[in-house]
């Protein structure tokens, strides 16, 4: 800070100028103080909210439970609570930039990893073994840490050796830094974390099953530990999911669909119906991505909150929750598959001749789509205008004629009304080659949830549901881009701790180019040593 001049040596004009500068500086400082005060208040509010939430979860976990509860369901709840607690603690740690004065907590002593596991030596040495003063450094020791790795059925251990180098003249000590990890000072490698995440969210294996599988491989990792890993990893991956959401909302055409998932109501031992929403880019888009959003209900406000100010073309079914978004500027694109399904169900149940005729018209539309599927959007639009528009006109005229002839309230009248009331939305695909004829693409992205809920039965909380939605967004988007989800997630978890925030997009599934080579190990990096080696 510059020192102020002596007022006794200043002219009146200089004094007025100095006073104006001081007033401006005070105003600037007041603004900075106000901004920092608002940030502190916001952070404190979030900290209090998370602290209250973690206290509730702990009470749920450790309070007495009814003996009538299914033991397997109880163990599932324990896993979910532990995961939520770990995630909240990770968020609290990120919010608390300065350490708070608390009593010293005794550090738990970690059990040594089994000696019979194969070891892989990885040396970390300084790039330069010469001191800044010019003298050669002398190696005086090393720090050794071990990370647990896993390939299906086999545990291995990465033994990280960081040599200590000192200068005899100036006593300068140099040592390679500790490699950044998703879980600071934890034992799992990126490969083990990726395996746990893929097993839980892609293969739908609850943590108690993974505990048994790991036990057969020689080390039964407690479910509580696995739950902590999942919670912290989910928090670390969230910025990547947020970036993926921005990519999806950057498209002009988005598919949307939703499916029910049971969620446990805390403290009631009962579940209620919550929903997961899928928002996917079009199959005609070069960027393949899907983002899931977990919500406690099917209310339209959740779709509006996700879409926010987006005003593109939304491919969806006739669910009323999207209607408010259409009033805010979103263009509705109808799903021909839903319209067809009404007539198909009618024909399958009572062999309706009218339903069969409708199916024949719609079949012609899909045959035109198959011929134009792999073409450029402009050419696809041209073919639709030449071939599909006449079919749609005939179908529309036929539906209006038949609607006047069939009894009110009959099954065929309801099938006709579904299409006629949404005819404008069903016809919009004809005018845009980038718009699909139906919403089947989004329904395909919902299938992993239909498989998963048969295994894990319910989501333990809103937080655990949102975490599952976030991680499954990355996994399914990796699949859409032709990647092995395990290879993708393992590489992302390796690179994420050191990836710049401005370059986070490089780790998104549609931009990911393959595993990073990362650190080049020393000559004996892959030499296995026995348990008696130093």
PAKOLVEX-361625 format. One line per field, with one value per residue (C-alpha): x negated, y negated, z; residue number from 1. Coordinates in steps of 0.1 Angstrom, whole numbers, plus 5000, padded with zeros to 4 digits. Layout:
u: (X	...) $
v: (Y	...) $
w: (Z	...) $
n: (NUM	...) $
This chain:
u: (5000	4985	4979	4999	4981	4977	5009	4988	4969	5000	5019	5057	5062	5040	5057	5091	5077	5063	5096	5114	5090	5094	5132	5131	5108	5131	5161	5141	5132	5168	5180	5153	5163	5200	5193	5171	5198	5225	5202	5195	5232	5240	5213	5223	5259	5248	5225	5254	5277	5252	5243	5280	5284	5255	5268	5302	5284	5264	5295	5311	5282	5275	5311	5330	5348	5378	5370	5396	5375	5359	5322	5311	5330	5315	5280	5288	5300	5267	5247	5268	5265	5227	5224	5245	5225	5192	5205	5217	5184	5166	5188	5182	5144	5146	5166	5144	5114	5099	5094	5118	5105	5116	5102	5076	5090	5069	5059	5071	5043	5048	5044	5015	5025	5020	4984	4993	5007	4984	4966	4959	4930	4936	4907	4912	4879	4871	4866	4833	4810	4788	4793	4799	4765	4749	4740	4752	4780	4775	4804	4810	4842	4876	4913	4934	4972	4993	5025	5049	5056	5080	5086	5116	5108	5072	5060	5026	5008	4991	4960	4952	4916	4906	4869	4855	4826	4805	4776	4746	4736	4768	4789	4817	4841	4859	4886	4911	4946	4973	4994	5029	5057	5095	5095	5067	5045	5068	5057	5078	5063	5083	5088	5103	5126	5137	5145	5166	5185	5191	5202	5227	5241	5235	5238	5262	5244	5252	5222	5230	5226	5193	5181	5186	5169	5139	5138	5135	5105	5087	5097	5132	5135	5162	5193	5189	5155	5170	5198	5174	5155	5187	5198	5165	5160	5195	5187	5155	5173	5200	5182	5179	5216	5224	5203	5221	5255	5243	5234	5269	5286	5264	5282	5313	5330	5333	5352	5369	5385	5391	5395	5405	5380	5389	5372	5371	5388	5363	5375	5407	5395	5417	5409	5427	5426	5399	5388	5356	5357	5335	5324	5305	5291	5308	5295	5290	5266	5228	5225	5239	5248	5274	5280	5302	5320	5335	5365	5388	5419	5432	5441	5434	5414	5385	5384	5386	5358	5335	5343	5343	5339	5335	5358	5351	5372	5381	5390	5413	5446	5479	5469	5485	5454	5438	5467	5454	5421	5439	5456	5421	5408	5399	5411	5430	5421	5446	5437	5451	5443	5467	5494	5488	5488	5525	5536	5513	5527	5562	5555	5537	5567	5597	5583	5598	5598	5597	5566	5550	5556	5540	5510	5506	5504	5479	5458	5454	5440	5414	5404	5396	5376	5355	5346	5336	5320	5283	5287	5277	5305	5312	5316	5337	5360	5364	5374	5399	5415	5417	5428	5440	5461	5486	5490	5495	5521	5540	5537	5550	5580	5588	5586	5609	5634	5633	5636	5670	5682	5670	5689	5679	5658	5649	5613	5608	5621	5595	5568	5579	5582	5546	5532	5556	5551	5513	5513	5493	5466	5466	5461	5432	5406	5415	5401	5367	5343	5325	5357	5366	5400	5403	5389	5376	5340	5348	5367	5336	5316	5341	5335	5305	5327	5353	5327	5311	5342	5348	5314	5311	5349	5350	5330	5321	5325	5329	5291	5283	5307	5291	5257	5267	5282	5250	5227	5250	5250	5213	5215	5243	5228	5195	5215	5232	5197	5185	5162	5157	5172	5146	5116	5132	5140	5106	5088	5110	5104	5067	5067	5095	5075	5049	5072	5077	5113	5111	5101	5127	5145	5116	5128	5164	5173	5177	5143	5124	5097	5085	5064	5038	5002	4996	4964	4936	4925	4890	4873	4884	4919	4936	4913	4933	4915	4923	4934	4898	4884	4876) $
v: (5000	4966	4941	4908	4875	4850	4828	4798	4796	4798	4770	4768	4782	4812	4817	4818	4843	4864	4863	4875	4903	4914	4913	4934	4959	4961	4967	4995	5011	5009	5026	5054	5058	5060	5086	5107	5104	5117	5146	5155	5154	5177	5201	5201	5208	5238	5250	5249	5267	5294	5298	5302	5327	5348	5348	5361	5388	5399	5401	5423	5446	5450	5447	5479	5496	5518	5555	5560	5542	5566	5570	5567	5534	5522	5528	5510	5480	5480	5479	5450	5430	5435	5424	5393	5384	5387	5365	5338	5339	5334	5304	5290	5293	5275	5246	5242	5225	5216	5241	5237	5239	5274	5299	5322	5354	5385	5398	5434	5459	5476	5513	5524	5538	5576	5585	5613	5589	5582	5549	5525	5500	5465	5441	5403	5384	5347	5338	5321	5335	5304	5277	5241	5233	5256	5286	5321	5334	5365	5389	5393	5413	5417	5417	5447	5448	5476	5475	5504	5513	5539	5557	5581	5609	5597	5571	5554	5527	5496	5488	5451	5443	5406	5401	5373	5354	5329	5306	5310	5273	5253	5282	5277	5306	5316	5342	5350	5339	5364	5373	5357	5381	5380	5391	5372	5396	5425	5459	5465	5459	5444	5479	5492	5462	5466	5503	5495	5468	5489	5519	5498	5475	5494	5531	5522	5541	5527	5522	5552	5574	5557	5563	5600	5600	5582	5607	5636	5617	5616	5583	5576	5538	5527	5513	5481	5475	5482	5458	5431	5436	5433	5402	5383	5394	5382	5348	5346	5356	5330	5302	5326	5334	5296	5291	5319	5303	5271	5291	5306	5272	5258	5279	5267	5301	5320	5353	5355	5384	5395	5427	5434	5445	5453	5431	5439	5413	5406	5421	5436	5470	5463	5453	5429	5423	5400	5395	5394	5373	5379	5350	5362	5347	5358	5389	5365	5343	5348	5345	5376	5368	5375	5359	5374	5352	5368	5351	5359	5357	5355	5318	5297	5272	5297	5297	5259	5256	5279	5261	5226	5201	5227	5220	5248	5277	5303	5338	5354	5372	5356	5352	5320	5311	5297	5274	5245	5246	5244	5212	5198	5202	5239	5255	5288	5317	5346	5383	5403	5435	5425	5418	5451	5470	5459	5476	5506	5514	5511	5534	5559	5562	5564	5564	5530	5524	5486	5490	5512	5486	5459	5482	5486	5449	5445	5474	5454	5425	5447	5463	5428	5421	5452	5442	5407	5417	5414	5383	5347	5326	5305	5335	5353	5323	5323	5360	5354	5326	5346	5379	5376	5345	5361	5391	5368	5348	5380	5394	5361	5360	5397	5391	5362	5381	5412	5391	5379	5415	5433	5431	5406	5421	5452	5466	5456	5421	5417	5429	5405	5376	5381	5375	5348	5327	5328	5327	5295	5309	5343	5324	5301	5327	5323	5288	5295	5322	5320	5331	5368	5383	5397	5398	5434	5421	5407	5439	5459	5437	5444	5482	5483	5470	5496	5523	5507	5502	5540	5544	5516	5514	5477	5445	5439	5401	5372	5366	5403	5401	5370	5385	5416	5394	5375	5405	5424	5393	5397	5435	5435	5406	5426	5455	5433	5422	5458	5457	5485	5468	5483	5471	5437	5432	5446	5421	5392	5399	5399	5366	5347	5337	5318	5307	5269	5258	5240	5273	5295	5299	5321	5348	5349	5382	5367	5350	5377	5392	5421	5429	5404	5418	5395	5401	5421	5447	5456	5487	5509	5494	5526	5550	5571	5575	5599	5590	5593	5566	5532) $
w: (5000	4990	5018	5019	5013	5042	5041	5054	5021	4998	4981	4986	4951	4959	4993	4975	4949	4978	4996	4965	4960	4996	4993	4961	4979	5009	4985	4967	5000	5012	4980	4985	5021	5011	4984	5007	5034	5011	5001	5037	5045	5016	5025	5061	5051	5030	5057	5083	5058	5051	5088	5097	5068	5080	5116	5103	5083	5113	5135	5108	5107	5144	5158	5168	5139	5139	5138	5112	5085	5060	5069	5033	5029	5061	5048	5016	5036	5056	5024	5011	5043	5045	5009	5015	5047	5028	5000	5024	5043	5010	5001	5036	5032	4999	5015	5045	5029	5063	5091	5120	5156	5166	5190	5176	5163	5166	5132	5127	5120	5086	5084	5062	5029	5027	5021	4996	4971	4941	4943	4915	4922	4909	4916	4919	4917	4910	4874	4884	4911	4912	4938	4927	4942	4916	4938	4932	4955	4976	4982	5019	5022	5008	5016	5007	5002	4989	4968	4963	4927	4913	4881	4881	4906	4914	4939	4933	4952	4937	4959	4954	4964	4967	4972	4994	4980	4999	4991	5015	5011	5015	5031	5005	5005	4973	4969	4941	4950	4961	4930	4931	4938	4938	4974	4992	5013	5004	4994	4962	4928	4900	4886	4918	4922	4885	4891	4922	4903	4872	4892	4912	4885	4853	4864	4892	4920	4955	4977	4999	4969	4959	4995	4990	4956	4970	4999	4974	4958	4992	5008	5021	5018	5043	5028	5049	5032	4997	5005	5014	4982	4962	4980	4976	4940	4931	4945	4925	4893	4896	4877	4848	4849	4851	4819	4802	4811	4794	4763	4761	4766	4739	4713	4694	4695	4728	4737	4771	4789	4825	4845	4881	4907	4943	4969	5006	5028	5057	5090	5077	5064	5034	4998	4976	4938	4926	4890	4869	4837	4807	4785	4754	4722	4690	4672	4642	4663	4660	4698	4716	4752	4778	4812	4839	4865	4896	4912	4941	4919	4883	4887	4856	4877	4876	4838	4838	4863	4842	4809	4824	4796	4768	4738	4714	4701	4727	4715	4741	4748	4758	4795	4809	4828	4797	4788	4809	4790	4757	4769	4777	4742	4738	4706	4711	4688	4690	4692	4663	4682	4710	4685	4668	4701	4708	4676	4680	4715	4701	4672	4694	4718	4694	4658	4650	4612	4617	4639	4613	4586	4608	4614	4576	4571	4599	4586	4553	4573	4590	4557	4544	4576	4571	4536	4548	4582	4571	4549	4556	4573	4543	4520	4547	4549	4511	4510	4539	4520	4488	4502	4538	4536	4512	4535	4565	4547	4537	4573	4588	4565	4572	4610	4609	4588	4610	4642	4631	4625	4657	4690	4716	4744	4725	4724	4688	4695	4722	4699	4672	4696	4709	4674	4663	4694	4689	4651	4649	4672	4653	4619	4629	4621	4584	4583	4599	4589	4622	4641	4645	4639	4674	4709	4709	4713	4748	4758	4750	4774	4802	4800	4823	4851	4844	4849	4879	4900	4899	4917	4942	4948	4958	4961	4997	4995	4971	4974	4965	4936	4922	4926	4907	4880	4877	4875	4852	4829	4823	4820	4794	4775	4773	4759	4733	4721	4717	4748	4774	4805	4828	4806	4803	4840	4851	4829	4840	4876	4870	4852	4870	4902	4880	4852	4848	4853	4819	4802	4819	4786	4773	4797	4785	4768	4733	4734	4753	4730	4751	4782	4791	4794	4823	4843	4827	4853	4861	4847	4875	4878	4868	4887	4912	4946	4973	5008	5022	5000	5014) $
n: (1	2	3	4	5	6	7	8	9	10	11	12	13	14	15	16	17	18	19	20	21	22	23	24	25	26	27	28	29	30	31	32	33	34	35	36	37	38	39	40	41	42	43	44	45	46	47	48	49	50	51	52	53	54	55	56	57	58	59	60	61	62	63	64	65	66	67	68	69	70	71	72	73	74	75	76	77	78	79	80	81	82	83	84	85	86	87	88	89	90	91	92	93	94	95	96	97	98	99	100	101	102	103	104	105	106	107	108	109	110	111	112	113	114	115	116	117	118	119	120	121	122	123	124	125	126	127	128	129	130	131	132	133	134	135	136	137	138	139	140	141	142	143	144	145	146	147	148	149	150	151	152	153	154	155	156	157	158	159	160	161	162	163	164	165	166	167	168	169	170	171	172	173	174	175	176	177	178	179	180	181	182	183	184	185	186	187	188	189	190	191	192	193	194	195	196	197	198	199	200	201	202	203	204	205	206	207	208	209	210	211	212	213	214	215	216	217	218	219	220	221	222	223	224	225	226	227	228	229	230	231	232	233	234	235	236	237	238	239	240	241	242	243	244	245	246	247	248	249	250	251	252	253	254	255	256	257	258	259	260	261	262	263	264	265	266	267	268	269	270	271	272	273	274	275	276	277	278	279	280	281	282	283	284	285	286	287	288	289	290	291	292	293	294	295	296	297	298	299	300	301	302	303	304	305	306	307	308	309	310	311	312	313	314	315	316	317	318	319	320	321	322	323	324	325	326	327	328	329	330	331	332	333	334	335	336	337	338	339	340	341	342	343	344	345	346	347	348	349	350	351	352	353	354	355	356	357	358	359	360	361	362	363	364	365	366	367	368	369	370	371	372	373	374	375	376	377	378	379	380	381	382	383	384	385	386	387	388	389	390	391	392	393	394	395	396	397	398	399	400	401	402	403	404	405	406	407	408	409	410	411	412	413	414	415	416	417	418	419	420	421	422	423	424	425	426	427	428	429	430	431	432	433	434	435	436	437	438	439	440	441	442	443	444	445	446	447	448	449	450	451	452	453	454	455	456	457	458	459	460	461	462	463	464	465	466	467	468	469	470	471	472	473	474	475	476	477	478	479	480	481	482	483	484	485	486	487	488	489	490	491	492	493	494	495	496	497	498	499	500	501	502	503	504	505	506	507	508	509	510	511	512	513	514	515	516	517	518	519	520	521	522	523	524	525	526	527	528	529	530	531	532	533	534) $
